[in-house]
Amino acid sequence: MGMERAGVTFASLMGLGPQTAVETARLAAECGYRSFWTAETTGPEAFATLAAAGAAAPGLDLGTGVLALQLRTPMVVAMAGATLQALHPDQDILLGVGISSPVVAGRWHGQPYTDQPLSQVREYVTLLRACLSGEKVDFDGDHYRVKGFRLGVRLGERRPKIVVGALNPKMLALAGELADGVLLNYLPAHHVPWSVEQVRKGGDAEIYAYVHAGICEREEGIDLARRDLFSYAVVDAYARNFERAGYGDEVAAIREAHAAGDREAALAAVSDRMVDGIDVMGDADTVAATMQAYVDAGVDVPVLMPLPWGADRRASAQAAIRAAAPRGL
């Protein structure tokens, strides 16, 4: 396992438009990547994007990383995943779901954000797996109820896999227990072993990780990196993860300035070492070495998140994809 199973995510490129997803999937296939992933916030819809990518590059596994689970019932995700699986019977379909954040689920999409994230994820994954079985499903939980659902898409032995996006100890252990895989994100390579240890307390789920790396001059990307990390440090779950990774001083300063309404000071509090640990910028060798560092730290499947920073965002992202290519292009 390792680089030979590497993937690429469109999550960082969604602002470039859906057609870029098709172009990125084709390039990923040409470069020898095994999987193509996408996230979902307010831009391209995930399953339509994956369907287009799969049609353009039919040899790629297809993954969501991650869907805010509040926005779709487990039954709808089972239907969507089964549709992709039926269209790509020889590929893995990776249904990545997560509890998301109050901003994405609540402010942007108007859905309730639970104060019981662990129990909601447990029910969601349990019900999703039951729906994917093709058997009749009755379920009566605290968060979800269904009677008599049976998936109407006929599948062979290969079924979509369930991946849970997780950051903190209890969710990591829950993912290890219930899911086929766990997707790590916004963590430096040195924090991977601790995260894997938490997963293993629950079970043997496969370890996926988004690896943020880009080819650009530092002055072209440093302000974008600070904005990126600031936007996550003000979210409680990510803040706790950053603290455990060794960025507690930065998180405290960011959140104190943010609470005082001083955005400039909050951005300035994102240190160079925090940027260099999570949003890695450099040349082609730096990008390739960063991917390998996550594998060496315990990631089974590294997924490159190409940072589209620089004068030509598309070209910069494509260069990063080529730099980390399993075929060494």
Secondary structure by P-SEA (a helix, b strand, c coil): cccccccccccccccccaaaaaaaaaaaaaacccbbbbbbccccccaaaaaaaaaacccbbbbbcccccccccaaaaaaaaaaaaaacccbbbbbccccccccccccccbbbbbccaaaaaaaaaaaaaaaacccbbbbbcccccccccccccccccccbbbbbbcccaaaaaaaaccccbbbbccccccaaaaaaaaaaaccccbbbbbbbbbbccccccaaaaaaaaaaaaacaaaaaaaaaacaaaaaaaaaaaaaaccaaaaaaaccaaaaaaccccccaaaaaaaaaaaaaacccbbbbbcccccccaaaaaaaaaaaaccccc
